[in-house]
């Protein structure tokens, strides 16, 4: 029997402490221990990007990390992007530009693009497409996603606290 370990993390500003098996994946910790089901499990191999979260403000594939590796860290999931009931600029741009279809991949795109827009506030189309290459969508041709990212980048930064 494997010894369980306490994991203490802050997710979307809320502290969580759970006693888990060391082999528990971070994506499973978020979904099953924290009840945050916006982080999706797609390929479970780190290829599709559906499980992308921010760990200390850096995007990672949560299906490739163990929960114990997040000990003491700050995590942001898609549920943490909005300000209460108000979507942030990137979420609004996705909605306004029809940048989603089935929506399964959308949380991963939003998380990856949040980091991207923080690092590259005025991206050109080539930069956007390069960043999008890390996430897979089976429903779209990515054109509306590119349009949404450009729209979010053009919004005034004081419109809300995060892209």
C-alpha positions as CSV (number, residue, x, y, z in Angstrom):
1,X,0.0,0.0,0.0
2,X,1.3,3.4,-1.0
3,X,1.5,6.1,1.7
4,X,-0.8,8.9,1.1
5,X,0.4,12.5,1.3
6,X,-1.2,15.8,2.1
7,X,-1.3,18.3,-0.7
8,X,-1.8,22.0,0.1
9,X,-2.5,24.3,-2.9
10,X,-4.3,27.5,-3.7
11,X,-6.7,27.1,-6.6
12,X,-8.4,30.2,-8.0
13,X,-7.7,32.0,-4.7
14,X,-9.1,29.3,-2.4
15,X,-6.9,27.0,-0.2
16,X,-7.3,23.3,-0.6
17,X,-5.7,20.5,1.5
18,X,-6.3,16.9,0.5
19,X,-4.7,13.6,1.5
20,X,-4.0,11.8,-1.8
21,X,-2.0,9.0,-3.2
22,X,1.3,10.2,-4.7
23,X,0.4,8.8,-8.1
24,X,-2.8,11.0,-8.4
25,X,-2.5,13.2,-11.5
26,X,-3.0,17.0,-11.0
27,X,-6.0,17.0,-13.5
28,X,-7.7,14.3,-11.4
29,X,-7.0,16.2,-8.2
30,X,-8.6,19.4,-9.6
31,X,-11.6,17.5,-11.0
32,X,-12.3,15.0,-8.2
33,X,-10.8,16.5,-5.0
34,X,-11.5,20.2,-5.7
35,X,-14.7,19.7,-7.8
36,X,-13.4,22.0,-10.6
37,X,-14.5,20.1,-13.7
38,X,-13.6,22.9,-16.2
39,X,-10.2,21.3,-16.7
40,X,-10.8,18.6,-19.2
41,X,-9.0,15.3,-19.8
42,X,-8.6,14.8,-23.5
43,X,-5.7,12.6,-24.6
44,X,-4.1,12.0,-21.2
45,X,-0.7,12.2,-22.9
46,X,-0.1,16.0,-22.9
47,X,-0.7,16.3,-26.6
48,X,-4.2,17.9,-26.9
49,X,-4.0,20.7,-24.3
50,X,-7.5,20.3,-22.9
51,X,-6.1,20.0,-19.4
52,X,-4.0,23.2,-19.5
53,X,-3.9,25.2,-16.3
54,X,-1.7,27.9,-14.9
55,X,0.7,26.7,-12.2
56,X,2.3,29.8,-10.6
57,X,1.2,31.7,-13.7
58,X,2.9,29.3,-16.1
59,X,0.8,27.1,-18.4
60,X,1.2,23.3,-17.9
61,X,-0.5,20.2,-18.9
62,X,-2.2,18.9,-15.7
63,X,-2.4,15.4,-17.1
64,X,1.4,15.2,-17.0
65,X,1.9,16.4,-13.4
66,X,1.2,14.7,-10.1
67,X,-0.9,16.5,-7.5
68,X,2.0,16.2,-5.0
69,X,4.2,18.3,-7.4
70,X,1.8,21.2,-6.9
71,X,2.4,21.3,-3.2
72,X,2.4,24.9,-2.0
73,X,1.7,26.3,-5.5
74,X,-0.9,28.7,-6.9
75,X,-3.1,27.2,-9.5
76,X,-5.5,28.9,-11.9
77,X,-8.1,26.9,-13.7
78,X,-10.7,28.1,-16.3
79,X,-13.1,28.7,-13.4
80,X,-10.7,31.3,-12.0
81,X,-10.6,33.5,-15.1
82,X,-14.0,35.3,-14.7
83,X,-14.5,37.9,-12.1
84,X,-17.5,36.4,-10.3
85,X,-20.2,36.1,-13.0
86,X,-18.4,38.4,-15.4
87,X,-16.3,36.8,-18.1
88,X,-12.9,38.3,-18.7
89,X,-11.9,40.0,-22.0
90,X,-10.6,36.7,-23.6
91,X,-13.7,34.8,-22.6
92,X,-16.0,37.5,-24.0
93,X,-13.9,37.6,-27.2
94,X,-14.3,33.8,-27.6
95,X,-18.1,34.2,-27.2
96,X,-18.4,37.2,-29.5
97,X,-16.3,35.7,-32.2
98,X,-17.8,32.2,-32.1
99,X,-14.4,30.7,-31.2
100,X,-15.8,27.5,-29.8
101,X,-18.1,24.8,-31.1
102,X,-18.4,21.8,-28.8
103,X,-16.4,23.6,-26.2
104,X,-14.4,20.7,-24.9
105,X,-11.0,22.2,-25.9
106,X,-12.0,25.7,-24.9
107,X,-10.7,25.7,-21.3
108,X,-7.3,24.6,-22.4
109,X,-7.2,27.3,-25.1
110,X,-8.3,30.0,-22.7
111,X,-5.6,29.0,-20.1
112,X,-2.8,28.8,-22.7
113,X,-3.9,32.1,-24.3
114,X,-4.1,33.9,-21.0
115,X,-0.4,33.3,-20.4
116,X,0.3,34.1,-24.0
117,X,-1.5,37.5,-24.0
118,X,0.2,38.4,-20.7
119,X,3.6,37.8,-22.4
120,X,2.6,39.0,-25.8
121,X,0.0,41.8,-25.4
122,X,0.0,42.8,-29.1
123,X,0.5,39.5,-31.1
124,X,0.4,39.2,-34.8
125,X,-1.4,36.4,-36.6
126,X,1.7,34.2,-37.0
127,X,2.4,34.5,-33.2
128,X,-1.2,33.6,-32.4
129,X,-1.2,30.6,-34.7
130,X,2.1,29.4,-33.3
131,X,0.7,29.5,-29.8
132,X,-2.5,27.8,-30.9
133,X,-0.5,24.9,-32.3
134,X,-0.1,23.6,-28.7
135,X,-3.8,22.9,-28.4
136,X,-6.0,20.7,-30.5
137,X,-9.6,21.3,-31.6
138,X,-11.4,18.8,-33.7
139,X,-14.4,21.1,-34.5
140,X,-12.9,24.3,-35.9
141,X,-10.5,25.6,-38.5
142,X,-9.0,27.9,-35.8
143,X,-9.9,31.0,-37.8
144,X,-12.5,32.2,-35.2
145,X,-10.1,31.5,-32.4
146,X,-7.4,33.6,-34.0
147,X,-10.0,36.4,-34.5
148,X,-11.0,36.1,-30.8
149,X,-7.4,36.4,-29.6
150,X,-6.9,39.5,-31.8
151,X,-10.1,41.0,-30.4
152,X,-9.1,40.3,-26.8
153,X,-5.6,41.8,-27.4
154,X,-7.2,45.0,-28.8
155,X,-9.4,45.6,-25.7
156,X,-8.3,48.2,-23.3
157,X,-6.3,46.6,-20.4
158,X,-8.3,48.5,-17.9
159,X,-11.5,46.9,-19.1
160,X,-10.8,44.1,-16.7
161,X,-7.9,42.7,-14.7
162,X,-6.8,39.9,-17.0
163,X,-7.0,39.1,-20.8
